[in-house]
Amino acid sequence: MFSHMGNGVTVCNKLREKYGDYENIAHISTEREVTFYDDKMPEEVRKYIEDFAKYKDMQISASQPESVFSVPPFEKEKPQRRRKKSFRNR
């Protein structure tokens, strides 16, 4: 779960609770820098959080449309399309 708490984005694991709240597993700063709190996190979860930090944009709330991040998102590189070879009947 990604949520804005005033100083970036807090990433929580909704499947585990700690002190009566969801366990924090990472934090994304307003400059899109990621700090991980769980060393045993699966690699695909880590990659998902890193991609969110790099490519997504998040608003503060529905009534506050300002971006959480002070740095704009990166643009994903688009894969180059291969041209189909055309064969002419001769």
matplotlib code that plots the C-alpha trace (Angstrom):
import matplotlib.pyplot as plt

x = [0.0, 1.4, 0.3, 1.4, 2.2, 3.6, 7.2, 7.0, 5.4, 5.3, 5.0, 3.2, 2.6, -1.1, -0.6, 1.4, 0.7, 3.2, 2.1, -1.6, -0.8, 0.4, 4.1, 6.2, 8.5, 9.9, 9.8, 10.1, 11.4, 10.0, 13.2, 12.2, 14.9, 13.9, 14.8, 14.0, 13.2, 12.8, 16.0, 14.0, 11.7, 11.2, 13.1, 9.9, 8.4, 11.6, 11.5, 7.8, 8.6, 11.6, 9.6, 6.8, 9.4, 10.9, 8.0, 4.7, 3.3, 1.2, -1.1, -1.3, -5.0, -8.2, -8.8, -5.1, -3.9, -0.3, 2.3, 3.9, 7.3, 9.4, 11.1, 9.1, 8.8, 11.2, 9.8, 10.0, 12.0, 9.7, 10.9, 11.8, 9.5, 11.0, 10.0, 8.4, 10.3, 8.2, 8.7, 7.3, 6.2, 8.2]
y = [0.0, 3.4, 6.4, 10.0, 11.0, 14.6, 13.8, 11.5, 8.1, 5.4, 1.8, -0.6, -4.4, -4.8, -8.5, -7.8, -5.5, -4.0, -1.9, -2.0, -0.6, -2.0, -2.7, -0.1, -1.7, 1.3, 5.0, 7.1, 10.6, 13.7, 13.4, 9.8, 8.2, 4.8, 3.5, -0.1, -1.3, -5.0, -6.9, -10.1, -8.5, -10.5, -9.0, -8.5, -6.4, -4.4, -3.8, -2.8, -0.2, 1.1, 1.4, 3.2, 5.7, 6.2, 6.3, 7.0, 10.4, 10.6, 13.4, 14.5, 13.7, 14.0, 17.6, 18.5, 17.7, 18.8, 16.1, 14.4, 14.3, 17.4, 15.7, 14.7, 11.0, 9.5, 8.3, 4.6, 3.7, 2.5, -0.8, -0.3, -2.0, -4.3, -3.6, -6.4, -7.5, -7.4, -10.0, -9.2, -11.9, -11.6]
z = [0.0, -1.0, 1.1, 1.5, 5.1, 4.4, 3.6, 0.6, 0.2, 2.8, 1.5, 3.9, 3.9, 4.4, 5.2, 8.4, 11.3, 13.7, 16.8, 15.6, 12.1, 8.8, 8.8, 6.9, 4.4, 2.5, 2.1, -1.1, -0.5, -2.4, -4.5, -5.5, -3.3, -1.9, 1.6, 2.3, 5.9, 5.1, 4.1, 3.3, 0.8, -2.4, -5.4, -7.5, -4.6, -4.4, -8.2, -8.1, -5.4, -7.3, -10.5, -8.7, -7.4, -10.8, -13.1, -11.2, -10.1, -7.0, -5.9, -2.2, -2.1, -4.2, -3.0, -3.2, -6.7, -6.2, -6.8, -3.8, -5.6, -6.2, -9.2, -12.3, -13.2, -15.7, -19.0, -19.7, -22.8, -25.5, -27.1, -30.7, -33.1, -35.7, -39.2, -41.0, -44.1, -47.1, -49.8, -53.2, -55.6, -58.7]

ax = plt.figure().add_subplot(projection="3d")
ax.plot(x, y, z, "-o")
ax.set_aspect("equal")
plt.show()
